[in-house]
Amino acid sequence: MKSPEQNRAAANRNGGRTRIPANILMALTLLFFYLPIVFMVVFSFNSSKSLTSFTGFSLRWYETMLKSHGMMESLYVTIIVALVATAISTMVGTITAIGMSYSRKLVRQYITQVNDLPMMNPEIVTAIGLMLLFITFNVERGFVTLLLAHIAFCIPYVMLSVTPRLRQLDPNLADAAMDLGATPWQTLTKVIVPQIWPAIVSGALVAFTMSFDDFIISYFTTGQGVKNLSIMVYTMSKRVNPSINAISTLVVLFITLGVVLMNVVPWLREKLHRNNPASLEGEFRKHPRKWPWTLLAAAVVIAAVFGLRGGLVSDKPFAGQTLHIYLPGEYVGENYISGFEELTGATVVADNFDSNEQMYIKVANGDSYDVLIPSDYMIERLIQEDRLQKLDKTKLETAMSLLVDETLNLNYDPGNEYSVPYFWGTVGIVYDKTKVSEQDLEKEGFGIFLDPKYKGQIYLYDSERDSFMMALKALGYSMNTKDENQINEAYNWLLECVRTMDPEIVTDEIIDNMAQSRKALGLIYSGDAAYVMSENENMGYYLPKEGSNLWCDAMVIPKNARNVELATAFIEYTCQYEAAYDNSSYVGYTSPNQEVMDELAESDFAGINAYIPRTGYGKDEVFEFDENVRKIIADQFARVKIAASNAG
């Protein structure tokens, strides 16, 4: 027989062998959770715009973040809303839970069901319900509605945290306290609250986390340019700004410090209490109820301080006025907005959309903006529906004279009565010169996306308009055709592509992916191709001979604009050299300002053919809006994507 010592040694060896797989699993789990955060922190110090290739250490994105009015404003809104919503929801939720615990059984069951419903509902249902509530009562969406929505969805989480703790208390505790002479208020604050304090803190932390992290409810309940960090990131549709890595790193730093403090402070508190029971720590234990009020007061003070930023008197022409613009995400230069604010004294509130269709929904629902920057076909739709007002061209004559002739007097707006160009370009093929034969491009054009030689090596752009444009052009048809037979042929062309070529359907991921030569070719906007080519000399851009989409995004003033004079000044400013140069050099899309376009073509984008759009080519077309065609291709493209997922 083995001795006890031998048995213990054998058990330790077996236990050690058992722990090894568990430790490996734990390490892999931690790696899975924290590696993306480490990746983000590292790339916040990247010297280039790339999100996948580290080119050198730099603090440029932290500097850009601090200069970005919109980014810092979104951080401020996120923090203030989270703090105020946490303080109010914690107090309301705690008081409601306490009251419920001393109510009749039927009342408790009813309140519990009402409280559980928002948490069991899909978040999108709650978001749309709140949005419809505000619309029904004609409440203008903005900071207040955003805050009210956050308070509403945080309260159930506080109650869920506090209620179980209340059930553990002696039900006679309150009666005993009042029998001993305590008032109801003293019973609440000096007897009940100290007993459930850990649960209150836990509920407050959950509420803060839920509020700070929320996107869906925030997206549907805000307006007037008020957005938190999650909305700002979501609306970066053109290209994610690497500054988001910087601001996210700061958030991670603050959260890490908070977690450290939460673990260190209790240890210090207990130590101080043991050494000096009459210390301030003892006072904290006596008066824990003061802290929610302190938190709320601090949030209000911070809000007031930030709110006074724009209150300084200025002698500039539009001092104290606010301009609301609605444009695609990441579509402006680094100093474009701040330059206009400095010039005019006005405040610019920039709201972002990720698609023209999303923009249309907000405008159709009556949301008020002073300037919109949609695409050509959407401008045509807005004109048809009488949602735009004509421009005061007497105030824009000088600005219009600076623009490229090819961007003016286009079919969607003859005479530029309603619009002024902002960016323009083409849609073509970006390709890796080391993988793709230029002879194949010349011979096949868009048909190269069906060439078996490049199976598994292509990107399709996740856009129904651009995908059908490619298919229609490959078949020799106009991209504006209304012939359903031709549209069906294009649909079958796309089906063949996704079923036989194993393409990856992407949006802006194509930019970094092609810059890193991850596939052979893809469908891309010219401005994005210009960036890709500037990052990788092996990349090229080709416009097929069968023609392509010549597009133009332009500035317009909606019918319900509140500050038309300031909007006109903004459009005039945008056309000037400095603003146009800042925009085009930073974003990479072609400026309609003739001088800027010519200068950048010879400097920043020298040798990059994607920067200068092809003009005067008869087979290139501008998109026209047709509601019936739009519905057909939207339905068919959804089927194409389903076929692609099944093929994969």
ZIDAVEN-V214791 format. One record per run of one state. SS is the DSSP state (H for helix, E for strand, C for the rest). FROM is the first residue (numbers start at 1). LEN is the number of residues. Records with the same first field share a line. If there is no record, write none. Layout:
SS: FROM-LEN / FROM-LEN
This chain:
C: 1-3 / 44-2 / 47-10 / 58-2 / 68-1 / 102-3 / 121-2 / 137-6 / 168-5 / 180-4 / 214-2 / 222-7 / 235-8 / 276-4 / 287-3 / 308-1 / 312-10 / 329-7 / 345-2 / 354-2 / 365-6 / 385-3 / 389-4 / 396-1 / 401-2 / 404-1 / 408-3 / 417-2 / 433-5 / 451-1 / 455-3 / 462-2 / 475-9 / 501-3 / 507-2 / 516-5 / 536-3 / 543-6 / 557-1 / 559-5 / 576-1 / 588-2 / 592-1 / 603-18 / 622-5 / 648-1
H: 4-40 / 60-8 / 69-33 / 105-16 / 123-14 / 143-25 / 173-7 / 184-30 / 216-6 / 229-6 / 243-33 / 280-7 / 290-18 / 309-3 / 336-9 / 356-9 / 376-9 / 393-3 / 397-4 / 405-3 / 411-6 / 438-13 / 452-3 / 464-11 / 484-17 / 509-7 / 526-10 / 564-12 / 577-11 / 594-9 / 627-21
E: 46-1 / 57-1 / 322-7 / 347-7 / 371-5 / 388-1 / 403-1 / 419-14 / 458-4 / 504-3 / 521-5 / 539-4 / 549-8 / 558-1 / 590-2 / 593-1 / 621-1
